Amino acid sequence: MTGVLNIVVIVLLAATVVVLALGLFSMLKGGAFNARYGNRLMRLRVAVQGLAVVLMAVAVLLLAYKHFGAD
């Protein structure tokens, strides 16, 4: 289970980098695209990054549960 979770976290982290790069490029370029999508891209980045952090916490909890066991 944690193997799949690790892959999902890595994909989400890569998606965060891509969305961040798009948002930064949009801000640097300016214009109509930035006016329309700049804020949406940054909010999407926060959402994807938050999901990645939550899934990393779940992975840590699963590893701790697996290591210490349920008595």
mmCIF file of the N, C-alpha and C atoms, coordinates in Angstrom:
data_MODEL
# 
_entry.id   MODEL 
# 
loop_
_atom_site.group_PDB 
_atom_site.id 
_atom_site.type_symbol 
_atom_site.label_atom_id 
_atom_site.label_alt_id 
_atom_site.label_comp_id 
_atom_site.label_asym_id 
_atom_site.label_entity_id 
_atom_site.label_seq_id 
_atom_site.pdbx_PDB_ins_code 
_atom_site.Cartn_x 
_atom_site.Cartn_y 
_atom_site.Cartn_z 
_atom_site.occupancy 
_atom_site.B_iso_or_equiv 
_atom_site.pdbx_formal_charge 
_atom_site.auth_seq_id 
_atom_site.auth_comp_id 
_atom_site.auth_asym_id 
_atom_site.auth_atom_id 
_atom_site.pdbx_PDB_model_num 
ATOM 1   N N  . MET A 1 1  ? 0.823  -1.200 0.000   1.00 0.00 ? 1  MET A N  1 
ATOM 2   C CA . MET A 1 1  ? 0.000  0.000  0.000   1.00 0.00 ? 1  MET A CA 1 
ATOM 3   C C  . MET A 1 1  ? 0.865  1.262  0.000   1.00 0.00 ? 1  MET A C  1 
ATOM 4   N N  . THR A 1 2  ? 1.913  1.260  0.816   1.00 0.00 ? 2  THR A N  1 
ATOM 5   C CA . THR A 1 2  ? 2.741  2.466  0.894   1.00 0.00 ? 2  THR A CA 1 
ATOM 6   C C  . THR A 1 2  ? 3.534  2.689  -0.380  1.00 0.00 ? 2  THR A C  1 
ATOM 7   N N  . GLY A 1 3  ? 3.800  1.617  -1.146  1.00 0.00 ? 3  GLY A N  1 
ATOM 8   C CA . GLY A 1 3  ? 4.500  1.769  -2.416  1.00 0.00 ? 3  GLY A CA 1 
ATOM 9   C C  . GLY A 1 3  ? 3.675  2.600  -3.397  1.00 0.00 ? 3  GLY A C  1 
ATOM 10  N N  . VAL A 1 4  ? 2.397  2.283  -3.491  1.00 0.00 ? 4  VAL A N  1 
ATOM 11  C CA . VAL A 1 4  ? 1.491  3.049  -4.358  1.00 0.00 ? 4  VAL A CA 1 
ATOM 12  C C  . VAL A 1 4  ? 1.360  4.474  -3.836  1.00 0.00 ? 4  VAL A C  1 
ATOM 13  N N  . LEU A 1 5  ? 1.270  4.612  -2.532  1.00 0.00 ? 5  LEU A N  1 
ATOM 14  C CA . LEU A 1 5  ? 1.156  5.937  -1.923  1.00 0.00 ? 5  LEU A CA 1 
ATOM 15  C C  . LEU A 1 5  ? 2.396  6.774  -2.206  1.00 0.00 ? 5  LEU A C  1 
ATOM 16  N N  . ASN A 1 6  ? 3.555  6.161  -2.171  1.00 0.00 ? 6  ASN A N  1 
ATOM 17  C CA . ASN A 1 6  ? 4.794  6.878  -2.477  1.00 0.00 ? 6  ASN A CA 1 
ATOM 18  C C  . ASN A 1 6  ? 4.801  7.372  -3.915  1.00 0.00 ? 6  ASN A C  1 
ATOM 19  N N  . ILE A 1 7  ? 4.328  6.542  -4.823  1.00 0.00 ? 7  ILE A N  1 
ATOM 20  C CA . ILE A 1 7  ? 4.269  6.950  -6.232  1.00 0.00 ? 7  ILE A CA 1 
ATOM 21  C C  . ILE A 1 7  ? 3.299  8.106  -6.421  1.00 0.00 ? 7  ILE A C  1 
ATOM 22  N N  . VAL A 1 8  ? 2.150  8.035  -5.759  1.00 0.00 ? 8  VAL A N  1 
ATOM 23  C CA . VAL A 1 8  ? 1.166  9.109  -5.861  1.00 0.00 ? 8  VAL A CA 1 
ATOM 24  C C  . VAL A 1 8  ? 1.735  10.412 -5.300  1.00 0.00 ? 8  VAL A C  1 
ATOM 25  N N  . VAL A 1 9  ? 2.450  10.337 -4.197  1.00 0.00 ? 9  VAL A N  1 
ATOM 26  C CA . VAL A 1 9  ? 3.062  11.533 -3.609  1.00 0.00 ? 9  VAL A CA 1 
ATOM 27  C C  . VAL A 1 9  ? 4.098  12.127 -4.566  1.00 0.00 ? 9  VAL A C  1 
ATOM 28  N N  . ILE A 1 10 ? 4.901  11.293 -5.183  1.00 0.00 ? 10 ILE A N  1 
ATOM 29  C CA . ILE A 1 10 ? 5.906  11.782 -6.132  1.00 0.00 ? 10 ILE A CA 1 
ATOM 30  C C  . ILE A 1 10 ? 5.240  12.458 -7.323  1.00 0.00 ? 10 ILE A C  1 
ATOM 31  N N  . VAL A 1 11 ? 4.160  11.860 -7.829  1.00 0.00 ? 11 VAL A N  1 
ATOM 32  C CA . VAL A 1 11 ? 3.423  12.467 -8.946  1.00 0.00 ? 11 VAL A CA 1 
ATOM 33  C C  . VAL A 1 11 ? 2.842  13.808 -8.524  1.00 0.00 ? 11 VAL A C  1 
ATOM 34  N N  . LEU A 1 12 ? 2.287  13.884 -7.320  1.00 0.00 ? 12 LEU A N  1 
ATOM 35  C CA . LEU A 1 12 ? 1.722  15.154 -6.840  1.00 0.00 ? 12 LEU A CA 1 
ATOM 36  C C  . LEU A 1 12 ? 2.804  16.214 -6.646  1.00 0.00 ? 12 LEU A C  1 
ATOM 37  N N  . LEU A 1 13 ? 3.964  15.813 -6.175  1.00 0.00 ? 13 LEU A N  1 
ATOM 38  C CA . LEU A 1 13 ? 5.057  16.770 -6.022  1.00 0.00 ? 13 LEU A CA 1 
ATOM 39  C C  . LEU A 1 13 ? 5.522  17.285 -7.383  1.00 0.00 ? 13 LEU A C  1 
ATOM 40  N N  . ALA A 1 14 ? 5.587  16.391 -8.370  1.00 0.00 ? 14 ALA A N  1 
ATOM 41  C CA . ALA A 1 14 ? 5.951  16.822 -9.725  1.00 0.00 ? 14 ALA A CA 1 
ATOM 42  C C  . ALA A 1 14 ? 4.883  17.755 -10.295 1.00 0.00 ? 14 ALA A C  1 
ATOM 43  N N  . ALA A 1 15 ? 3.625  17.445 -10.040 1.00 0.00 ? 15 ALA A N  1 
ATOM 44  C CA . ALA A 1 15 ? 2.531  18.311 -10.505 1.00 0.00 ? 15 ALA A CA 1 
ATOM 45  C C  . ALA A 1 15 ? 2.613  19.687 -9.840  1.00 0.00 ? 15 ALA A C  1 
ATOM 46  N N  . THR A 1 16 ? 3.012  19.711 -8.579  1.00 0.00 ? 16 THR A N  1 
ATOM 47  C CA . THR A 1 16 ? 3.178  20.981 -7.882  1.00 0.00 ? 16 THR A CA 1 
ATOM 48  C C  . THR A 1 16 ? 4.248  21.832 -8.556  1.00 0.00 ? 16 THR A C  1 
ATOM 49  N N  . VAL A 1 17 ? 5.350  21.207 -8.917  1.00 0.00 ? 17 VAL A N  1 
ATOM 50  C CA . VAL A 1 17 ? 6.440  21.927 -9.579  1.00 0.00 ? 17 VAL A CA 1 
ATOM 51  C C  . VAL A 1 17 ? 5.973  22.466 -10.940 1.00 0.00 ? 17 VAL A C  1 
ATOM 52  N N  . VAL A 1 18 ? 5.238  21.644 -11.687 1.00 0.00 ? 18 VAL A N  1 
ATOM 53  C CA . VAL A 1 18 ? 4.764  22.065 -13.008 1.00 0.00 ? 18 VAL A CA 1 
ATOM 54  C C  . VAL A 1 18 ? 3.796  23.240 -12.889 1.00 0.00 ? 18 VAL A C  1 
ATOM 55  N N  . VAL A 1 19 ? 2.843  23.149 -11.969 1.00 0.00 ? 19 VAL A N  1 
ATOM 56  C CA . VAL A 1 19 ? 1.869  24.227 -11.800 1.00 0.00 ? 19 VAL A CA 1 
ATOM 57  C C  . VAL A 1 19 ? 2.559  25.493 -11.295 1.00 0.00 ? 19 VAL A C  1 
ATOM 58  N N  . LEU A 1 20 ? 3.525  25.337 -10.395 1.00 0.00 ? 20 LEU A N  1 
ATOM 59  C CA . LEU A 1 20 ? 4.280  26.490 -9.910  1.00 0.00 ? 20 LEU A CA 1 
ATOM 60  C C  . LEU A 1 20 ? 5.033  27.159 -11.051 1.00 0.00 ? 20 LEU A C  1 
ATOM 61  N N  . ALA A 1 21 ? 5.684  26.365 -11.895 1.00 0.00 ? 21 ALA A N  1 
ATOM 62  C CA . ALA A 1 21 ? 6.426  26.929 -13.028 1.00 0.00 ? 21 ALA A CA 1 
ATOM 63  C C  . ALA A 1 21 ? 5.487  27.651 -13.994 1.00 0.00 ? 21 ALA A C  1 
ATOM 64  N N  . LEU A 1 22 ? 4.334  27.062 -14.271 1.00 0.00 ? 22 LEU A N  1 
ATOM 65  C CA . LEU A 1 22 ? 3.359  27.722 -15.147 1.00 0.00 ? 22 LEU A CA 1 
ATOM 66  C C  . LEU A 1 22 ? 2.885  29.043 -14.551 1.00 0.00 ? 22 LEU A C  1 
ATOM 67  N N  . GLY A 1 23 ? 2.608  29.039 -13.251 1.00 0.00 ? 23 GLY A N  1 
ATOM 68  C CA . GLY A 1 23 ? 2.160  30.263 -12.584 1.00 0.00 ? 23 GLY A CA 1 
ATOM 69  C C  . GLY A 1 23 ? 3.227  31.346 -12.596 1.00 0.00 ? 23 GLY A C  1 
ATOM 70  N N  . LEU A 1 24 ? 4.468  30.957 -12.318 1.00 0.00 ? 24 LEU A N  1 
ATOM 71  C CA . LEU A 1 24 ? 5.552  31.944 -12.327 1.00 0.00 ? 24 LEU A CA 1 
ATOM 72  C C  . LEU A 1 24 ? 5.796  32.489 -13.732 1.00 0.00 ? 24 LEU A C  1 
ATOM 73  N N  . PHE A 1 25 ? 5.770  31.601 -14.729 1.00 0.00 ? 25 PHE A N  1 
ATOM 74  C CA . PHE A 1 25 ? 5.936  32.047 -16.109 1.00 0.00 ? 25 PHE A CA 1 
ATOM 75  C C  . PHE A 1 25 ? 4.810  32.993 -16.502 1.00 0.00 ? 25 PHE A C  1 
ATOM 76  N N  . SER A 1 26 ? 3.609  32.685 -16.064 1.00 0.00 ? 26 SER A N  1 
ATOM 77  C CA . SER A 1 26 ? 2.462  33.539 -16.356 1.00 0.00 ? 26 SER A CA 1 
ATOM 78  C C  . SER A 1 26 ? 2.642  34.927 -15.745 1.00 0.00 ? 26 SER A C  1 
ATOM 79  N N  . MET A 1 27 ? 3.115  34.970 -14.502 1.00 0.00 ? 27 MET A N  1 
ATOM 80  C CA . MET A 1 27 ? 3.320  36.259 -13.839 1.00 0.00 ? 27 MET A CA 1 
ATOM 81  C C  . MET A 1 27 ? 4.435  37.068 -14.503 1.00 0.00 ? 27 MET A C  1 
ATOM 82  N N  . LEU A 1 28 ? 5.493  36.383 -14.906 1.00 0.00 ? 28 LEU A N  1 
ATOM 83  C CA . LEU A 1 28 ? 6.594  37.086 -15.555 1.00 0.00 ? 28 LEU A CA 1 
ATOM 84  C C  . LEU A 1 28 ? 6.180  37.630 -16.923 1.00 0.00 ? 28 LEU A C  1 
ATOM 85  N N  . LYS A 1 29 ? 5.410  36.865 -17.639 1.00 0.00 ? 29 LYS A N  1 
ATOM 86  C CA . LYS A 1 29 ? 4.977  37.281 -18.971 1.00 0.00 ? 29 LYS A CA 1 
ATOM 87  C C  . LYS A 1 29 ? 3.924  38.375 -18.891 1.00 0.00 ? 29 LYS A C  1 
ATOM 88  N N  . GLY A 1 30 ? 3.007  38.264 -17.928 1.00 0.00 ? 30 GLY A N  1 
ATOM 89  C CA . GLY A 1 30 ? 1.942  39.257 -17.783 1.00 0.00 ? 30 GLY A CA 1 
ATOM 90  C C  . GLY A 1 30 ? 0.897  39.115 -18.873 1.00 0.00 ? 30 GLY A C  1 
ATOM 91  N N  . GLY A 1 31 ? 0.138  40.139 -19.082 1.00 0.00 ? 31 GLY A N  1 
ATOM 92  C CA . GLY A 1 31 ? -0.835 40.148 -20.157 1.00 0.00 ? 31 GLY A CA 1 
ATOM 93  C C  . GLY A 1 31 ? -2.144 39.484 -19.794 1.00 0.00 ? 31 GLY A C  1 
ATOM 94  N N  . ALA A 1 32 ? -2.909 39.149 -20.829 1.00 0.00 ? 32 ALA A N  1 
ATOM 95  C CA . ALA A 1 32 ? -4.259 38.611 -20.650 1.00 0.00 ? 32 ALA A CA 1 
ATOM 96  C C  . ALA A 1 32 ? -4.247 37.224 -20.015 1.00 0.00 ? 32 ALA A C  1 
ATOM 97  N N  . PHE A 1 33 ? -3.258 36.404 -20.399 1.00 0.00 ? 33 PHE A N  1 
ATOM 98  C CA . PHE A 1 33 ? -3.196 35.058 -19.825 1.00 0.00 ? 33 PHE A CA 1 
ATOM 99  C C  . PHE A 1 33 ? -3.000 35.130 -18.314 1.00 0.00 ? 33 PHE A C  1 
ATOM 100 N N  . ASN A 1 34 ? -2.105 35.992 -17.864 1.00 0.00 ? 34 ASN A N  1 
ATOM 101 C CA . ASN A 1 34 ? -1.865 36.142 -16.432 1.00 0.00 ? 34 ASN A CA 1 
ATOM 102 C C  . ASN A 1 34 ? -3.105 36.686 -15.732 1.00 0.00 ? 34 ASN A C  1 
ATOM 103 N N  . ALA A 1 35 ? -3.757 37.641 -16.357 1.00 0.00 ? 35 ALA A N  1 
ATOM 104 C CA . ALA A 1 35 ? -4.956 38.227 -15.745 1.00 0.00 ? 35 ALA A CA 1 
ATOM 105 C C  . ALA A 1 35 ? -6.043 37.169 -15.568 1.00 0.00 ? 35 ALA A C  1 
ATOM 106 N N  . ARG A 1 36 ? -6.117 36.260 -16.521 1.00 0.00 ? 36 ARG A N  1 
ATOM 107 C CA . ARG A 1 36 ? -7.177 35.268 -16.469 1.00 0.00 ? 36 ARG A CA 1 
ATOM 108 C C  . ARG A 1 36 ? -6.808 34.037 -15.633 1.00 0.00 ? 36 ARG A C  1 
ATOM 109 N N  . TYR A 1 37 ? -5.564 33.567 -15.741 1.00 0.00 ? 37 TYR A N  1 
ATOM 110 C CA . TYR A 1 37 ? -5.200 32.289 -15.137 1.00 0.00 ? 37 TYR A CA 1 
ATOM 111 C C  . TYR A 1 37 ? -4.161 32.355 -14.019 1.00 0.00 ? 37 TYR A C  1 
ATOM 112 N N  . GLY A 1 38 ? -3.507 33.477 -13.819 1.00 0.00 ? 38 GLY A N  1 
ATOM 113 C CA . GLY A 1 38 ? -2.431 33.558 -12.835 1.00 0.00 ? 38 GLY A CA 1 
ATOM 114 C C  . GLY A 1 38 ? -2.849 33.167 -11.434 1.00 0.00 ? 38 GLY A C  1 
ATOM 115 N N  . ASN A 1 39 ? -3.934 33.747 -10.961 1.00 0.00 ? 39 ASN A N  1 
ATOM 116 C CA . ASN A 1 39 ? -4.406 33.458 -9.607  1.00 0.00 ? 39 ASN A CA 1 
ATOM 117 C C  . ASN A 1 39 ? -4.931 32.029 -9.506  1.00 0.00 ? 39 ASN A C  1 
ATOM 118 N N  . ARG A 1 40 ? -5.592 31.554 -10.548 1.00 0.00 ? 40 ARG A N  1 
ATOM 119 C CA . ARG A 1 40 ? -6.104 30.176 -10.548 1.00 0.00 ? 40 ARG A CA 1 
ATOM 120 C C  . ARG A 1 40 ? -4.956 29.173 -10.471 1.00 0.00 ? 40 ARG A C  1 
ATOM 121 N N  . LEU A 1 41 ? -3.882 29.450 -11.198 1.00 0.00 ? 41 LEU A N  1 
ATOM 122 C CA . LEU A 1 41 ? -2.734 28.542 -11.164 1.00 0.00 ? 41 LEU A CA 1 
ATOM 123 C C  . LEU A 1 41 ? -2.106 28.488 -9.779  1.00 0.00 ? 41 LEU A C  1 
ATOM 124 N N  . MET A 1 42 ? -2.007 29.618 -9.123  1.00 0.00 ? 42 MET A N  1 
ATOM 125 C CA . MET A 1 42 ? -1.412 29.625 -7.785  1.00 0.00 ? 42 MET A CA 1 
ATOM 126 C C  . MET A 1 42 ? -2.326 28.925 -6.772  1.00 0.00 ? 42 MET A C  1 
ATOM 127 N N  . ARG A 1 43 ? -3.642 29.087 -6.909  1.00 0.00 ? 43 ARG A N  1 
ATOM 128 C CA . ARG A 1 43 ? -4.557 28.365 -6.022  1.00 0.00 ? 43 ARG A CA 1 
ATOM 129 C C  . ARG A 1 43 ? -4.505 26.865 -6.288  1.00 0.00 ? 43 ARG A C  1 
ATOM 130 N N  . LEU A 1 44 ? -4.373 26.488 -7.560  1.00 0.00 ? 44 LEU A N  1 
ATOM 131 C CA . LEU A 1 44 ? -4.234 25.075 -7.899  1.00 0.00 ? 44 LEU A CA 1 
ATOM 132 C C  . LEU A 1 44 ? -2.952 24.517 -7.305  1.00 0.00 ? 44 LEU A C  1 
ATOM 133 N N  . ARG A 1 45 ? -1.874 25.292 -7.343  1.00 0.00 ? 45 ARG A N  1 
ATOM 134 C CA . ARG A 1 45 ? -0.613 24.854 -6.753  1.00 0.00 ? 45 ARG A CA 1 
ATOM 135 C C  . ARG A 1 45 ? -0.767 24.599 -5.262  1.00 0.00 ? 45 ARG A C  1 
ATOM 136 N N  . VAL A 1 46 ? -1.454 25.496 -4.582  1.00 0.00 ? 46 VAL A N  1 
ATOM 137 C CA . VAL A 1 46 ? -1.651 25.321 -3.140  1.00 0.00 ? 46 VAL A CA 1 
ATOM 138 C C  . VAL A 1 46 ? -2.475 24.063 -2.860  1.00 0.00 ? 46 VAL A C  1 
ATOM 139 N N  . ALA A 1 47 ? -3.485 23.818 -3.673  1.00 0.00 ? 47 ALA A N  1 
ATOM 140 C CA . ALA A 1 47 ? -4.325 22.636 -3.480  1.00 0.00 ? 47 ALA A CA 1 
ATOM 141 C C  . ALA A 1 47 ? -3.543 21.348 -3.722  1.00 0.00 ? 47 ALA A C  1 
ATOM 142 N N  . VAL A 1 48 ? -2.783 21.295 -4.803  1.00 0.00 ? 48 VAL A N  1 
ATOM 143 C CA . VAL A 1 48 ? -1.997 20.092 -5.116  1.00 0.00 ? 48 VAL A CA 1 
ATOM 144 C C  . VAL A 1 48 ? -0.913 19.882 -4.065  1.00 0.00 ? 48 VAL A C  1 
ATOM 145 N N  . GLN A 1 49 ? -0.278 20.953 -3.645  1.00 0.00 ? 49 GLN A N  1 
ATOM 146 C CA . GLN A 1 49 ? 0.767  20.851 -2.626  1.00 0.00 ? 49 GLN A CA 1 
ATOM 147 C C  . GLN A 1 49 ? 0.167  20.390 -1.300  1.00 0.00 ? 49 GLN A C  1 
ATOM 148 N N  . GLY A 1 50 ? -0.993 20.904 -0.947  1.00 0.00 ? 50 GLY A N  1 
ATOM 149 C CA . GLY A 1 50 ? -1.658 20.487 0.287   1.00 0.00 ? 50 GLY A CA 1 
ATOM 150 C C  . GLY A 1 50 ? -2.023 19.013 0.262   1.00 0.00 ? 50 GLY A C  1 
ATOM 151 N N  . LEU A 1 51 ? -2.526 18.561 -0.886  1.00 0.00 ? 51 LEU A N  1 
ATOM 152 C CA . LEU A 1 51 ? -2.858 17.144 -1.022  1.00 0.00 ? 51 LEU A CA 1 
ATOM 153 C C  . LEU A 1 51 ? -1.604 16.278 -0.890  1.00 0.00 ? 51 LEU A C  1 
ATOM 154 N N  . ALA A 1 52 ? -0.506 16.728 -1.470  1.00 0.00 ? 52 ALA A N  1 
ATOM 155 C CA . ALA A 1 52 ? 0.752  15.989 -1.350  1.00 0.00 ? 52 ALA A CA 1 
ATOM 156 C C  . ALA A 1 52 ? 1.205  15.906 0.105   1.00 0.00 ? 52 ALA A C  1 
ATOM 157 N N  . VAL A 1 53 ? 1.081  16.993 0.834   1.00 0.00 ? 53 VAL A N  1 
ATOM 158 C CA . VAL A 1 53 ? 1.495  17.003 2.245   1.00 0.00 ? 53 VAL A CA 1 
ATOM 159 C C  . VAL A 1 53 ? 0.608  16.063 3.070   1.00 0.00 ? 53 VAL A C  1 
ATOM 160 N N  . VAL A 1 54 ? -0.697 16.086 2.813   1.00 0.00 ? 54 VAL A N  1 
ATOM 161 C CA . VAL A 1 54 ? -1.616 15.199 3.541   1.00 0.00 ? 54 VAL A CA 1 
ATOM 162 C C  . VAL A 1 54 ? -1.280 13.737 3.255   1.00 0.00 ? 54 VAL A C  1 
ATOM 163 N N  . LEU A 1 55 ? -1.024 13.412 1.986   1.00 0.00 ? 55 LEU A N  1 
ATOM 164 C CA . LEU A 1 55 ? -0.693 12.031 1.653   1.00 0.00 ? 55 LEU A CA 1 
ATOM 165 C C  . LEU A 1 55 ? 0.659  11.616 2.223   1.00 0.00 ? 55 LEU A C  1 
ATOM 166 N N  . MET A 1 56 ? 1.600  12.553 2.326   1.00 0.00 ? 56 MET A N  1 
ATOM 167 C CA . MET A 1 56 ? 2.875  12.232 2.980   1.00 0.00 ? 56 MET A CA 1 
ATOM 168 C C  . MET A 1 56 ? 2.651  11.926 4.454   1.00 0.00 ? 56 MET A C  1 
ATOM 169 N N  . ALA A 1 57 ? 1.768  12.673 5.099   1.00 0.00 ? 57 ALA A N  1 
ATOM 170 C CA . ALA A 1 57 ? 1.455  12.408 6.507   1.00 0.00 ? 57 ALA A CA 1 
ATOM 171 C C  . ALA A 1 57 ? 0.787  11.044 6.658   1.00 0.00 ? 57 ALA A C  1 
ATOM 172 N N  . VAL A 1 58 ? -0.098 10.700 5.740   1.00 0.00 ? 58 VAL A N  1 
ATOM 173 C CA . VAL A 1 58 ? -0.741 9.383  5.771   1.00 0.00 ? 58 VAL A CA 1 
ATOM 174 C C  . VAL A 1 58 ? 0.310  8.284  5.599   1.00 0.00 ? 58 VAL A C  1 
ATOM 175 N N  . ALA A 1 59 ? 1.261  8.485  4.692   1.00 0.00 ? 59 ALA A N  1 
ATOM 176 C CA . ALA A 1 59 ? 2.319  7.500  4.481   1.00 0.00 ? 59 ALA A CA 1 
ATOM 177 C C  . ALA A 1 59 ? 3.152  7.318  5.742   1.00 0.00 ? 59 ALA A C  1 
ATOM 178 N N  . VAL A 1 60 ? 3.471  8.412  6.411   1.00 0.00 ? 60 VAL A N  1 
ATOM 179 C CA . VAL A 1 60 ? 4.245  8.323  7.655   1.00 0.00 ? 60 VAL A CA 1 
ATOM 180 C C  . VAL A 1 60 ? 3.447  7.578  8.720   1.00 0.00 ? 60 VAL A C  1 
ATOM 181 N N  . LEU A 1 61 ? 2.159  7.876  8.824   1.00 0.00 ? 61 LEU A N  1 
ATOM 182 C CA . LEU A 1 61 ? 1.328  7.179  9.809   1.00 0.00 ? 61 LEU A CA 1 
ATOM 183 C C  . LEU A 1 61 ? 1.215  5.689  9.493   1.00 0.00 ? 61 LEU A C  1 
ATOM 184 N N  . LEU A 1 62 ? 1.090  5.348  8.214   1.00 0.00 ? 62 LEU A N  1 
ATOM 185 C CA . LEU A 1 62 ? 1.029  3.936  7.835   1.00 0.00 ? 62 LEU A CA 1 
ATOM 186 C C  . LEU A 1 62 ? 2.337  3.221  8.159   1.00 0.00 ? 62 LEU A C  1 
ATOM 187 N N  . LEU A 1 63 ? 3.452  3.890  7.900   1.00 0.00 ? 63 LEU A N  1 
ATOM 188 C CA . LEU A 1 63 ? 4.749  3.277  8.235   1.00 0.00 ? 63 LEU A CA 1 
ATOM 189 C C  . LEU A 1 63 ? 4.908  3.106  9.737   1.00 0.00 ? 63 LEU A C  1 
ATOM 190 N N  . ALA A 1 64 ? 4.472  4.092  10.503  1.00 0.00 ? 64 ALA A N  1 
ATOM 191 C CA . ALA A 1 64 ? 4.560  3.992  11.961  1.00 0.00 ? 64 ALA A CA 1 
ATOM 192 C C  . ALA A 1 64 ? 3.669  2.867  12.464  1.00 0.00 ? 64 ALA A C  1 
ATOM 193 N N  . TYR A 1 65 ? 2.480  2.758  11.894  1.00 0.00 ? 65 TYR A N  1 
ATOM 194 C CA . TYR A 1 65 ? 1.560  1.689  12.299  1.00 0.00 ? 65 TYR A CA 1 
ATOM 195 C C  . TYR A 1 65 ? 2.140  0.319  11.958  1.00 0.00 ? 65 TYR A C  1 
ATOM 196 N N  . LYS A 1 66 ? 2.762  0.226  10.773  1.00 0.00 ? 66 LYS A N  1 
ATOM 197 C CA . LYS A 1 66 ? 3.368  -1.016 10.334  1.00 0.00 ? 66 LYS A CA 1 
ATOM 198 C C  . LYS A 1 66 ? 4.562  -1.377 11.206  1.00 0.00 ? 66 LYS A C  1 
ATOM 199 N N  . HIS A 1 67 ? 5.347  -0.366 11.585  1.00 0.00 ? 67 HIS A N  1 
ATOM 200 C CA . HIS A 1 67 ? 6.555  -0.604 12.385  1.00 0.00 ? 67 HIS A CA 1 
ATOM 201 C C  . HIS A 1 67 ? 6.225  -0.989 13.824  1.00 0.00 ? 67 HIS A C  1 
ATOM 202 N N  . PHE A 1 68 ? 5.316  -0.241 14.437  1.00 0.00 ? 68 PHE A N  1 
ATOM 203 C CA . PHE A 1 68 ? 5.007  -0.476 15.850  1.00 0.00 ? 68 PHE A CA 1 
ATOM 204 C C  . PHE A 1 68 ? 3.881  -1.460 16.042  1.00 0.00 ? 68 PHE A C  1 
ATOM 205 N N  . GLY A 1 69 ? 3.072  -1.684 15.035  1.00 0.00 ? 69 GLY A N  1 
ATOM 206 C CA . GLY A 1 69 ? 1.995  -2.674 15.120  1.00 0.00 ? 69 GLY A CA 1 
ATOM 207 C C  . GLY A 1 69 ? 0.857  -2.197 16.002  1.00 0.00 ? 69 GLY A C  1 
ATOM 208 N N  . ALA A 1 70 ? -0.205 -2.899 15.909  1.00 0.00 ? 70 ALA A N  1 
ATOM 209 C CA . ALA A 1 70 ? -1.392 -2.587 16.727  1.00 0.00 ? 70 ALA A CA 1 
ATOM 210 C C  . ALA A 1 70 ? -1.506 -3.652 17.798  1.00 0.00 ? 70 ALA A C  1 
ATOM 211 N N  . ASP A 1 71 ? -1.351 -3.238 19.040  1.00 0.00 ? 71 ASP A N  1 
ATOM 212 C CA . ASP A 1 71 ? -1.441 -4.184 20.160  1.00 0.00 ? 71 ASP A CA 1 
ATOM 213 C C  . ASP A 1 71 ? -2.799 -4.136 20.790  1.00 0.00 ? 71 ASP A C  1 
# 
